[in-house]
Amino acid sequence: MNLLKYCPKLIATTFLTFISISIPVSAQITNMGDFIKAGTDDATILMKEFLKPVPTGFGIGLNSGFTESARPKKLFGFSIQLRPSFAMIPSSAQSFDISGLSLNKIRLAPGEDPITPTVSGRKSRGPLMEIYDNPNSTNPQKIAEFRMSGGSGLAYIPAPIVQGSFGLIKKTDITFRFIPEITGYSIGSFKMIGGAIKHDIAQWIPGSKMLPVDISLMIGFNKLTTRTLFQVTPEENVLRNPGDPTLSSNPNPNFDDQDITGETNTFVINALVGKSLPVISGYAGVGFQKASFDVNVTGDYPINTSNLGMEYYNVVTDPVRFRIDSESKFHALAGFRIRLAVLAIYGEVTMASYITGNVGVGISFR
């Protein structure tokens, strides 16, 4: 079949598109290294706010596109699908107000606008921030400053999806998702695994053969891991603090091995109803979903401090670890599949706190 020879090209195009979109997002995440210079507590607060759209955007995006129709595949039927999704980020999640955060060593510079972009916000950088040592003392000393990172300028979060589905007995089918680790110089790396099972529940309802529609239940999960490199080094002419408490345990810190790892885990359950015709299938449904985004910053990092009026830096290892949960719980969805011989075209929209579109093509049998 000639269509089969185009599958590798379609897969490569999907990945290249995802990578090209992810580069500006990754660049803004890399800029979060400035947050760490103020210490673990403030860095954690700022990173959580900056990355807040990620778990909801990735969660809804990854939880979409699991199904082709409300009817499970026939026994031994199968399909291979490329179905990337794009979660639209509302304006309310594209910025946040720094003045409302409980920061310790970081202060908004005088005259600066406290509204700053999230990772999905405008590209222009945010307000100037000042770092103080012993900020609660009568004479706090300013030891550094930085500007808040700008956003990606993309009001959506993409999620790459490559999957295969296979029909089993008892009107059940399963779907597998897998992306091996892909590494790019500009974005670090990402990989994904996921799966779902769909079962026709109408068959257990007395008289269901008279129903004009298909009714099924679907449960799925995803795990997407991304890794982005940091490059946070001591400021020029600033030496290590001779009173650094980690000086003896870590005398030679390695500032070349820094990264931030993000792991998105999702779960979704959908009740689906629809109708399958020879050429076109349509379906709609409601469901529940959840997602979590675990962030782990590893490596050695310089933390600005002072000692006897002199500016120095301390070293902290693996400074930040936290989790953000998705804001979305319940959702509605609708989609279609058009079959032209073995070629299939897919489309789906999910309505939740973020609106997500899922489109794609594939090869489908039975």
C-alpha positions in Angstrom: 0.0 0.0 0.0 1.5 3.3 -1.0 0.1 5.1 2.0 2.4 3.0 4.3 5.6 4.5 2.9 4.4 7.9 3.9 4.0 7.0 7.6 7.7 7.6 8.6 7.5 11.0 6.9 4.3 11.9 8.7 5.8 10.8 12.0 8.9 12.8 11.4 6.8 15.9 10.4 4.8 15.6 13.6 7.9 15.5 15.7 9.6 18.4 13.8 6.5 20.5 14.2 6.3 19.8 17.9 10.0 20.6 18.3 9.8 23.8 16.4 6.9 24.9 18.6 8.6 23.8 21.7 11.9 25.7 21.2 10.5 29.1 22.3 8.7 27.4 25.3 12.0 25.7 26.2 13.9 29.0 25.9 11.7 30.7 28.5 12.0 27.7 30.9 15.8 28.0 30.6 15.5 31.7 31.7 14.0 30.5 35.0 17.6 29.9 36.1 17.6 33.5 37.3 15.0 32.6 39.9 17.3 30.2 41.6 19.9 32.9 42.5 17.5 34.0 45.3 17.3 30.6 46.9 15.1 27.6 47.0 12.0 29.1 48.6 11.6 32.1 46.3 12.6 30.0 43.2 9.9 27.4 44.0 7.2 30.1 44.3 8.1 31.9 41.0 8.5 28.6 39.0 5.1 27.4 40.2 3.5 30.6 39.0 5.5 30.8 35.7 4.7 27.1 34.8 1.1 27.1 36.0 -0.5 26.6 32.6 1.6 23.5 31.8 -0.2 20.7 33.7 -3.7 21.8 32.6 -2.5 22.4 29.0 -0.6 19.2 28.7 -3.1 17.3 30.7 -6.1 18.2 28.5 -4.0 17.8 25.4 -2.7 14.4 26.2 -6.1 13.1 27.4 -7.7 14.0 24.1 -7.7 12.0 20.9 -7.8 8.5 22.4 -10.8 7.4 20.4 -11.9 7.3 16.8 -15.6 6.6 17.5 -17.9 5.5 20.2 -17.9 2.0 18.7 -14.8 -0.1 19.6 -12.9 -1.7 16.8 -13.9 -5.1 15.5 -11.9 -8.2 16.6 -8.3 -7.9 15.1 -9.1 -4.5 13.6 -6.3 -2.0 14.0 -5.2 1.5 13.2 -2.1 3.7 13.4 -2.7 7.4 14.1 -0.9 10.7 14.2 -3.0 13.0 16.3 -1.2 16.1 17.8 -3.3 18.3 20.0 -3.2 22.0 20.9 -4.6 23.3 24.2 -5.6 27.0 24.0 -4.4 29.0 27.0 -7.0 31.6 28.3 -5.8 35.1 28.9 -6.2 34.7 32.6 -3.4 32.0 32.6 -1.0 34.0 30.5 0.2 36.3 33.3 0.3 36.6 37.1 0.7 39.3 39.7 4.1 39.2 41.5 2.9 41.6 44.2 0.5 38.9 45.5 3.2 36.3 46.2 4.9 35.6 49.5 8.5 36.1 48.4 11.3 36.3 50.9 14.5 37.7 49.4 13.0 39.0 46.1 11.3 42.3 45.8 9.7 44.2 42.9 12.0 47.1 41.9 10.4 50.5 42.5 8.2 51.7 39.6 7.9 48.3 38.0 4.6 46.8 36.8 3.9 43.7 38.9 2.1 41.8 36.1 4.5 39.4 34.4 4.0 36.6 31.8 3.6 33.0 32.4 5.3 30.5 30.1 2.4 31.0 27.7 2.3 34.7 27.9 3.9 37.6 25.9 7.5 37.4 24.7 8.6 40.6 26.3 10.4 40.2 29.6 8.6 41.1 32.8 9.5 43.5 35.6 12.9 44.1 37.2 13.3 42.1 40.4 15.9 42.8 43.2 17.4 40.2 45.5 18.2 41.3 49.1 20.3 39.5 51.7 18.6 39.5 55.1 15.6 41.4 53.7 14.0 41.7 57.2 16.9 43.5 58.7 16.9 47.3 59.3 19.5 47.7 56.5 19.0 45.0 53.9 21.7 44.7 51.3 20.9 44.4 47.6 23.0 41.6 46.2 21.6 41.1 42.7 18.8 41.9 40.3 17.2 40.2 37.3 14.2 40.6 35.0 11.4 38.1 35.0 11.4 35.9 32.0 9.1 36.6 29.1 6.7 34.0 27.8 6.8 31.9 24.7 4.4 34.2 22.8 2.3 31.1 22.0 -1.1 31.1 23.6 -1.3 27.3 23.3 0.5 24.2 24.5 1.2 21.4 22.0 1.2 17.7 22.7 2.6 15.2 20.2 0.5 12.0 19.9 1.4 8.9 18.0 -0.8 5.9 18.7 -2.0 2.5 17.6 -5.3 0.8 18.4 -6.3 -2.9 18.3 -9.6 -4.7 18.5 -10.1 -7.4 21.1 -13.0 -9.7 22.1 -16.2 -8.7 23.7 -16.4 -5.4 21.8 -13.3 -4.0 23.4 -10.3 -2.2 22.0 -7.0 -0.9 23.4 -4.8 2.0 22.3 -1.1 2.3 22.9 1.0 5.5 22.7 4.7 5.6 22.7 7.4 8.1 21.8 11.0 7.1 22.4 13.3 9.7 23.9 14.0 12.4 21.4 16.8 14.8 22.1 17.4 18.2 20.5 20.1 20.7 21.3 17.7 23.6 21.8 15.0 21.8 23.8 16.7 19.1 25.8 14.6 15.9 25.4 11.1 14.5 25.7 9.5 11.0 25.7 6.0 9.7 26.2 4.1 6.5 27.0 0.3 6.1 27.4 -2.6 3.8 26.8 -6.4 3.4 26.9 -9.1 0.7 26.9 -12.6 1.2 25.5 -15.5 -1.2 26.0 -19.0 -1.3 24.5 -21.3 -1.1 27.5 -24.5 -1.1 25.5 -24.2 -4.8 24.9 -24.9 -5.4 28.6 -28.2 -3.4 28.5 -31.3 -5.4 27.7 -32.7 -4.5 24.4 -29.6 -2.5 23.4 -29.8 -4.0 19.8 -32.7 -1.6 19.3 -30.6 1.4 20.2 -29.7 3.6 17.2 -26.3 4.6 18.7 -23.2 3.1 20.2 -22.4 3.6 23.9 -19.0 2.9 25.4 -16.7 3.7 28.3 -13.1 4.6 27.9 -10.2 4.9 30.4 -6.7 6.2 29.6 -3.4 7.4 31.0 -0.3 9.3 29.8 3.2 9.9 31.1 5.2 12.7 29.3 8.7 13.5 30.5 10.6 16.5 29.3 14.1 17.7 30.2 15.5 21.2 29.6 19.0 22.3 30.3 19.9 25.2 32.6 23.1 27.3 32.6 23.3 29.3 35.8 26.9 30.4 36.7 28.2 32.8 39.3 28.1 36.5 38.5 31.4 38.0 37.2 33.9 38.9 39.9 31.7 37.3 42.6 33.5 34.7 44.7 32.3 31.8 46.7 31.3 32.6 50.3 34.1 31.4 52.7 31.3 30.7 55.1 29.3 28.6 52.7 27.9 25.7 54.8 28.5 23.3 51.8 32.1 24.3 51.3 33.5 21.1 52.8 31.0 18.7 51.5 31.0 20.2 47.9 34.3 22.0 47.5 34.3 21.8 43.6 30.7 22.4 42.4 29.9 21.5 38.8 27.8 24.3 37.2 27.9 22.5 33.8 25.5 19.7 34.8 22.2 21.5 35.5 18.8 20.7 34.2 15.1 20.9 34.9 12.9 17.7 34.4 9.2 17.9 34.1 7.0 14.8 34.3 3.3 15.1 33.4 1.0 12.2 34.5 -2.6 12.2 33.4 -5.7 10.1 33.8 -9.0 10.3 31.9 -12.3 8.5 31.8 -15.0 9.2 29.2 -18.5 8.1 28.6 -19.1 8.1 24.8 -22.1 8.0 22.6 -22.1 8.0 18.8 -22.9 6.6 15.4 -20.6 4.8 13.0 -21.4 4.8 9.3 -19.3 3.3 6.4 -17.6 6.7 5.6 -18.0 8.9 8.7 -18.3 8.3 12.4 -19.4 11.0 14.9 -19.3 10.8 18.7 -19.7 13.0 21.8 -19.2 12.4 25.5 -18.5 13.7 28.9 -15.7 12.7 31.2 -13.4 13.3 34.2 -9.7 13.9 34.0 -6.8 14.9 36.1 -3.1 15.7 35.6 -0.1 16.5 37.7 3.2 18.1 36.7 6.3 17.2 38.8 9.3 19.5 38.5 12.8 18.6 39.6 15.7 21.0 39.3 19.0 19.1 39.6 22.7 20.1 39.7 24.8 22.6 41.5 23.7 26.3 41.5 25.2 29.5 42.9 22.9 31.4 45.4 23.6 35.1 45.9 24.5 36.1 49.4 26.7 38.5 51.4 29.2 38.3 54.2 30.6 41.2 56.1 29.2 43.6 53.5 30.8 41.7 50.6 28.9 40.0 47.8 29.4 36.2 47.6 27.6 33.1 46.5 26.7 29.9 48.3 26.2 26.6 46.5 23.0 24.6 46.7 22.5 21.2 45.1 19.2 20.0 43.6 17.4 23.1 44.9 13.8 22.8 43.6 11.2 20.1 43.6 7.5 20.6 43.5 4.2 19.4 42.0 1.4 21.4 40.2 -2.0 19.8 39.7 -4.2 20.5 36.8 -7.2 22.9 37.2 -9.4 20.8 34.9 -11.6 18.0 36.2 -14.8 17.6 34.2 -15.1 18.1 30.4 -17.2 17.5 27.3 -15.9 16.3 24.0 -17.0 15.7 20.4 -15.2 14.3 17.4 -15.4 12.6 14.1 -13.6 10.1 11.8 -13.7 10.1 8.0 -12.6 6.9 6.2 -11.4 7.0 2.6 -10.6 3.3 2.0 -7.9 2.6 4.6 -7.0 6.3 5.1 -8.7 8.0 8.0 -8.9 11.6 9.0 -9.7 12.6 12.6 -10.8 15.6 14.5 -11.8 16.2 18.1 -12.6 19.2 20.4 -12.5 19.0 24.2 -14.3 21.7 26.2 -12.7 22.2 29.7 -11.0 25.1 31.5 -8.8 25.1 28.4 -10.3 24.4 24.9 -8.3 21.7 23.1 -8.2 20.7 19.4 -7.0 17.4 18.3 -6.5 16.6 14.6 -4.7 13.9 12.6 -4.5 11.2 10.0 -4.0 7.5 10.1 -4.4 4.1 8.5 -7.4 2.1 9.8 -8.6 -1.4 9.1 -11.9 -2.8 10.4 
